[in-house]
Amino acid sequence: MHLGIRRVSATLLLSTTALFTVGAVLLPSGNAQAACSFSPTAGDDVFICDSGTSASGLTDTSGNNTLLLPTGGSGTVNGNVTFGAGTDRVELHSGSIAGSIDQGDGADAFIISGGSVVGNVQQGGGIDDFQMTGGQIISLNQGDGLDTFFMSDGRIIDAFDDGDYAVMTGGRIGRVNMKLDNNYFNMSGGTIDRNLVTGFGNDTIIISSGMIGGSISVSGGTDSVTITGGTVAGDIMLSFGTDTFSWNGGGILYGNVDLGADDDVATLTNLTDANMGTTKFITGGEGTDSLSFSNVKTGAVYRFGGWETINLTNDTRLVFNAPLTLGDAGTGKGTLNIDATSTIYGGSAQSVIKPYAATQLTNVFNAGRIDLTNGGSSTTDSLTIRGNYTGQNGLLFLDTVLAGDASPSDKLVIDGG
């Protein structure tokens, strides 16, 4: 063991091997080297680069190896870092690595709170962990295995690839592509400049704060996307599979929402038009799909076409400014349910609820209110239901002139074909 190891700030390196103490630092037992001077052995090595510049990069493909650039240091690894198929660890709290990092296969860990890597970080196959609370790298590829990722600050300039279980509370990433397996991405802060993508598998995405500059896209599988805050500038696309989309209480979407093929469920809760930005449509795609509103106030009913079932609940208020089409090419029709607390407004328009297929009939069940008086005192408004209407102690509000049979009046028209 070399004895010229410098005392560095307190950093705990976890390992299944025995530990020995160097100043205020606990390091795995093995050959320890400092000052960016590297002499790999066939065993487990610990490399500390706290000052100076190494003559070249670092290659050590034997054993379980550790590289530390400690807090307060100024060292530079002058090239690539390559480890083999062991339990390897890299901690970067200062300085720089002037190349890429390949940790090889095995259960590897990468910790960064400061400093920079001017190339890619490749963690290889195995159950790997990545933690970023500061600093900067070009890109990250976690490889095969059930990997974990945490980010609260710092920046990944380009791509974060092949992650599996990721939590992001801050920081900035160019783009995210989690690819295969059952992925989990929970974002409560920070920025993704471009797209957030997951591959085949049963994926879960939760956005409660932060900014996504592109789209969210999940591939086939039973997927779930939940939005409670933050901003998504692009589309949300869930592809085929029995998917769930939940948007509750916050956040702004500027793109469209498409749940794709198969039987999907969407729930919108505590929202207004301010949340929906320039969203043109929220659709379930092909299949028998269900959309439920709870305490939603919106004046853009055209956004919600193509659903087989729409439920209005908990004081939802839906203002017609265009026809509402129920069903799609496969089903041809659908049903609108209005609970006792909710209202549809058809005033100042010639409103229509219609089936996708002209040969089919819609069904409207009204336990709440159909109100045609919201357009002022006009008596020429109408709401046409092309299908069946069932009243369930619901109310109808009209502007009408009380005179002869020819007197003008708003109208609810039931057109059964």
C-alpha positions in Angstrom: 0.0 0.0 0.0 1.3 3.5 -0.9 1.4 5.8 2.1 1.3 9.1 0.2 -2.5 9.5 0.4 -3.7 13.0 1.1 -6.4 13.8 3.6 -9.6 14.8 1.8 -13.1 16.0 2.9 -15.3 13.4 4.5 -16.7 11.0 1.9 -18.0 7.5 2.6 -17.4 4.8 0.0 -19.7 1.9 0.5 -18.4 -1.6 -0.2 -19.0 -5.2 0.7 -15.2 -5.5 1.4 -13.4 -4.5 4.6 -12.7 -0.8 5.2 -9.7 1.0 6.4 -9.3 4.7 7.5 -7.2 7.3 5.7 -7.6 10.7 7.5 -11.3 11.5 7.4 -12.1 9.1 4.5 -13.2 5.5 4.6 -12.0 3.5 1.6 -12.4 -0.1 0.5 -9.3 -2.2 1.4 -6.9 -2.6 -1.5 -4.1 -0.7 -3.2 -4.6 3.0 -2.7 -2.9 5.7 -4.9 -3.2 9.5 -4.9 -2.1 12.7 -6.8 -3.5 11.4 -10.2 -0.6 8.9 -10.5 -2.1 5.5 -11.4 -0.4 2.1 -11.1 -3.2 -0.6 -11.5 -2.7 -4.0 -9.9 -4.5 -7.3 -10.4 -6.5 -6.8 -7.2 -8.9 -4.2 -5.9 -7.5 -0.7 -6.4 -8.4 2.8 -5.0 -7.3 5.8 -7.1 -7.5 9.3 -5.6 -7.0 12.2 -8.0 -7.0 15.3 -5.8 -4.4 17.5 -7.6 -2.3 17.6 -10.7 -2.9 16.0 -14.1 -2.5 12.3 -14.8 -0.1 11.3 -17.6 -2.9 9.6 -19.4 -6.3 8.0 -18.7 -6.9 5.1 -16.3 -7.5 1.5 -17.3 -7.9 -1.2 -14.7 -10.0 -4.2 -15.8 -9.2 -6.4 -12.8 -10.9 -6.5 -9.4 -13.3 -4.1 -7.8 -12.0 -0.6 -8.4 -12.7 2.9 -7.1 -11.8 6.4 -8.5 -12.2 9.4 -6.3 -11.9 13.1 -7.2 -12.5 14.6 -3.7 -14.3 17.8 -2.6 -11.9 20.7 -2.7 -9.5 19.0 -5.1 -8.2 20.2 -8.5 -7.1 17.0 -10.2 -7.6 16.1 -13.9 -7.7 12.6 -15.3 -6.2 13.2 -18.7 -8.1 10.6 -20.8 -10.7 7.8 -20.6 -11.4 5.8 -17.5 -12.0 2.0 -18.2 -12.9 -0.5 -15.5 -13.8 -4.2 -16.0 -16.5 -6.6 -14.8 -16.3 -5.8 -11.1 -18.1 -3.8 -8.5 -16.7 -0.5 -9.5 -17.2 3.0 -8.1 -16.5 6.5 -9.4 -17.0 9.6 -7.2 -16.5 13.0 -8.8 -16.7 16.0 -6.4 -14.1 18.3 -8.1 -11.7 18.4 -11.0 -12.4 16.8 -14.4 -12.1 13.7 -16.4 -11.0 14.6 -19.9 -12.6 11.6 -21.7 -15.3 9.0 -21.3 -15.9 6.5 -18.5 -16.7 2.8 -19.0 -17.4 1.1 -15.7 -17.9 -2.3 -17.3 -20.3 -5.0 -16.2 -21.2 -5.5 -12.6 -23.0 -3.6 -9.9 -21.4 -0.2 -10.4 -21.9 3.2 -8.8 -21.3 6.7 -10.1 -21.6 9.7 -7.8 -21.1 13.3 -9.0 -21.6 16.5 -7.0 -19.1 18.7 -8.8 -16.5 18.7 -11.6 -17.0 17.5 -15.1 -16.7 14.6 -17.5 -16.2 15.7 -21.1 -17.4 12.3 -22.5 -20.0 9.6 -22.0 -20.5 7.7 -18.8 -21.2 4.0 -19.5 -22.2 1.8 -16.6 -22.5 -1.4 -18.5 -24.5 -4.5 -17.6 -25.5 -5.2 -14.0 -27.5 -3.4 -11.3 -26.0 0.1 -11.4 -26.6 3.3 -9.5 -26.1 6.9 -10.6 -26.5 9.9 -8.3 -26.0 13.5 -9.5 -26.2 16.5 -7.2 -24.0 18.8 -9.2 -21.3 18.9 -11.9 -21.7 18.1 -15.6 -21.3 15.1 -17.9 -21.9 14.8 -21.6 -24.2 11.7 -21.5 -25.1 8.7 -19.5 -25.8 5.1 -20.6 -26.8 2.8 -17.7 -26.8 -0.4 -19.7 -28.7 -3.6 -19.0 -30.0 -4.5 -15.5 -32.4 -2.9 -13.1 -30.6 0.4 -12.7 -31.4 3.3 -10.4 -30.9 7.1 -11.1 -31.2 10.2 -8.9 -30.7 13.8 -10.0 -31.2 17.0 -7.9 -28.8 19.3 -9.7 -26.1 19.4 -12.3 -26.4 18.8 -16.0 -26.3 15.9 -18.5 -25.8 17.8 -21.7 -27.1 15.2 -24.1 -28.8 11.8 -23.5 -29.7 9.8 -20.4 -30.1 6.3 -21.9 -31.1 2.8 -20.6 -32.3 3.9 -17.2 -34.9 1.8 -15.3 -35.9 3.6 -12.1 -35.3 7.3 -12.1 -36.1 10.2 -9.7 -35.4 13.8 -10.9 -35.9 16.7 -8.4 -33.7 19.2 -10.2 -30.9 19.7 -12.7 -31.0 19.5 -16.5 -30.9 16.7 -19.1 -30.8 17.0 -22.8 -33.1 14.0 -23.5 -34.2 10.8 -21.8 -34.6 7.4 -23.5 -35.3 4.6 -20.9 -35.8 2.0 -23.6 -36.8 -1.6 -22.6 -37.9 -3.1 -19.2 -40.6 -1.8 -16.9 -39.5 1.8 -16.4 -40.3 4.4 -13.7 -39.6 8.1 -14.1 -40.6 10.5 -11.3 -39.9 14.2 -12.1 -40.6 16.9 -9.4 -38.2 19.5 -10.7 -35.5 20.4 -13.2 -35.6 20.5 -17.0 -35.5 18.0 -19.8 -34.7 20.0 -23.0 -36.2 17.5 -25.5 -38.1 14.3 -25.2 -38.8 11.8 -22.5 -39.2 8.3 -24.0 -39.7 4.8 -22.6 -39.7 1.5 -24.6 -41.7 -1.6 -24.4 -42.8 -2.7 -21.0 -45.2 -1.5 -18.3 -44.0 2.0 -17.7 -44.9 4.7 -15.1 -44.2 8.4 -15.6 -45.1 11.0 -12.9 -44.6 14.7 -13.5 -45.3 17.1 -10.5 -43.0 20.0 -11.4 -40.3 21.0 -13.8 -40.2 21.5 -17.6 -40.1 19.1 -20.5 -39.3 20.9 -23.7 -40.4 18.1 -26.0 -42.8 15.2 -25.9 -43.5 12.3 -23.6 -43.7 9.0 -25.4 -44.2 5.5 -24.1 -44.3 2.4 -26.2 -46.5 -0.8 -26.0 -47.4 -2.1 -22.6 -49.7 -1.2 -19.7 -48.5 2.3 -19.1 -49.4 5.1 -16.8 -48.7 8.9 -17.1 -49.7 11.2 -14.2 -49.4 15.0 -14.4 -49.9 17.1 -11.3 -47.7 20.0 -12.1 -44.9 21.2 -14.4 -45.0 22.0 -18.1 -44.9 19.7 -21.1 -44.3 21.6 -24.4 -44.9 18.7 -26.7 -47.3 15.8 -27.0 -48.0 12.9 -24.6 -48.3 9.6 -26.6 -49.0 6.3 -24.9 -49.1 3.9 -27.9 -50.9 0.5 -27.7 -51.8 -1.3 -24.5 -54.3 -0.7 -21.7 -53.0 2.7 -20.6 -53.9 5.2 -17.9 -53.6 9.0 -18.1 -54.3 11.1 -15.0 -54.1 14.9 -14.9 -54.8 16.4 -11.5 -54.8 19.9 -10.2 -51.9 21.5 -12.0 -49.4 21.6 -14.8 -49.7 23.0 -18.3 -49.8 20.9 -21.5 -49.2 22.6 -24.8 -49.3 19.6 -27.0 -51.9 16.8 -27.6 -52.6 13.7 -25.6 -53.1 10.4 -27.4 -53.6 7.2 -25.4 -53.2 5.0 -28.5 -54.9 1.7 -29.4 -56.7 -0.6 -26.9 -59.0 0.1 -24.0 -57.7 3.2 -22.1 -58.8 5.3 -19.2 -58.1 9.0 -18.7 -59.1 11.2 -15.7 -58.9 15.0 -15.6 -59.4 16.6 -12.2 -59.4 20.2 -10.9 -58.4 21.8 -14.2 -59.3 24.8 -16.3 -58.5 26.0 -19.8 -55.4 27.7 -18.3 -53.9 24.3 -17.8 -54.6 23.1 -21.3 -52.4 25.7 -23.1 -52.8 25.1 -26.9 -53.8 21.5 -26.6 -55.9 20.6 -29.6 -57.1 17.2 -28.6 -57.1 14.6 -25.8 -58.1 11.3 -27.3 -58.2 7.6 -26.3 -57.4 6.4 -29.8 -58.8 3.1 -31.1 -60.5 0.8 -28.5 -63.3 1.2 -25.9 -62.0 4.2 -24.0 -63.3 6.2 -21.0 -62.7 9.8 -20.1 -63.8 11.2 -16.7 -63.9 14.8 -15.6 -63.9 15.9 -11.9 -64.3 19.6 -11.2 -63.1 20.6 -14.7 -64.1 23.9 -16.3 -63.4 24.2 -20.0 -64.8 26.0 -23.0 -63.1 23.8 -25.6 -65.3 20.7 -26.0 -63.8 19.9 -29.4 -60.7 18.6 -27.6 -62.5 15.6 -26.2 -63.8 13.8 -29.3 -63.4 10.1 -29.9 -64.2 8.6 -26.5 -66.7 5.8 -26.0 -67.6 7.0 -22.5 -67.4 10.6 -21.1 -68.3 11.1 -17.4 -68.9 14.6 -16.0 -68.6 14.7 -12.2 -68.0 16.9 -9.2 -69.2 20.3 -10.6 -67.6 19.9 -14.0 -68.7 22.6 -16.5 -68.3 21.8 -20.2 -69.0 24.7 -22.7 -69.8 23.7 -26.2 -68.1 25.7 -29.0 -68.1 22.9 -31.5 -69.7 19.4 -32.0 -68.8 16.7 -29.6 -68.2 13.4 -31.4 -68.4 10.1 -29.4 -66.8 6.9 -30.5 -64.2 6.1 -33.1 -64.0 4.1 -36.4 -64.1 0.8 -34.5 -66.9 1.5 -32.1 -68.9 4.1 -34.0 -70.7 5.6 -30.9 -70.5 6.5 -27.3 -72.2 7.7 -24.1 -72.1 11.0 -22.2 -73.0 10.9 -18.5 -73.8 14.1 -16.5 -73.9 13.7 -12.8 -76.2 15.8 -10.5 -73.5 18.4 -9.8 -72.3 19.0 -13.4 -73.4 21.2 -16.3 -73.0 21.4 -20.1 -73.5 24.8 -21.7 -74.8 25.1 -25.2 -75.8 28.8 -25.4 -74.6 31.1 -28.2 -74.0 28.1 -30.4 -75.8 25.4 -32.5 -74.3 22.6 -30.4 -74.3 18.9 -31.3 -73.6 15.6 -29.6 -73.2 13.0 -32.3 -71.8 9.5 -32.9 -68.7 8.9 -35.0 -70.7 6.8 -37.4 -73.8 8.4 -38.9 -75.7 5.1 -38.7 -75.2 4.8 -34.9 -76.8 6.6 -32.0 -75.2 8.3 -29.0 -76.6 8.0 -25.5 -76.9 11.0 -23.1 -77.8 10.5 -19.4 -78.5 13.7 -17.6 -78.8 13.9 -13.8 -77.4 17.5 -13.8 -78.0 20.5 -16.0 -78.2 21.3 -19.7 -78.0 25.1 -19.9 -78.7 27.0 -23.1 -78.9 30.4 -21.4 -75.2 31.1 -21.1 -75.1 33.0 -24.4 -77.1 36.0 -23.2 -80.8 36.5 -23.9 -80.7 34.9 -27.4 -83.7 32.6 -28.1 -82.2 30.8 -31.1 -79.7 28.5 -29.4 -80.0 24.7 -29.7 -78.4 21.5 -28.5 -79.0 18.5 -30.8 -78.4 15.0 -29.5 -78.2 12.5 -32.3 -79.3 9.5 -30.4 -81.0 8.8 -27.2 -81.6 11.1 -24.2 -82.4 9.8 -20.7 -83.3 12.3 -18.0 -82.4 11.3 -14.4 -84.0 14.2 -12.6 -81.8 16.5 -14.6 -82.6 20.1 -15.4 -83.0 22.0 -18.7 -82.5 25.8 -18.9 -83.8 27.7 -21.9 -84.4 31.2 -23.0 -87.9 31.4 -24.5 -90.7 33.9 -25.4 -93.9 33.0 -23.7 -96.5 33.6 -26.4 -97.9 31.6 -29.2 -96.6 28.3 -30.7 -94.5 30.2 -33.2 -92.6 32.2 -30.5 -88.8 31.9 -30.5 -87.2 29.6 -28.1 -84.0 27.8 -27.4 -84.3 24.1 -28.2 -83.1 20.7 -27.0 -83.5 18.5 -30.1 -83.4 14.7 -29.8 -82.6 13.3 -33.3 -83.0 9.5 -33.3 -82.2 9.2 -37.0 
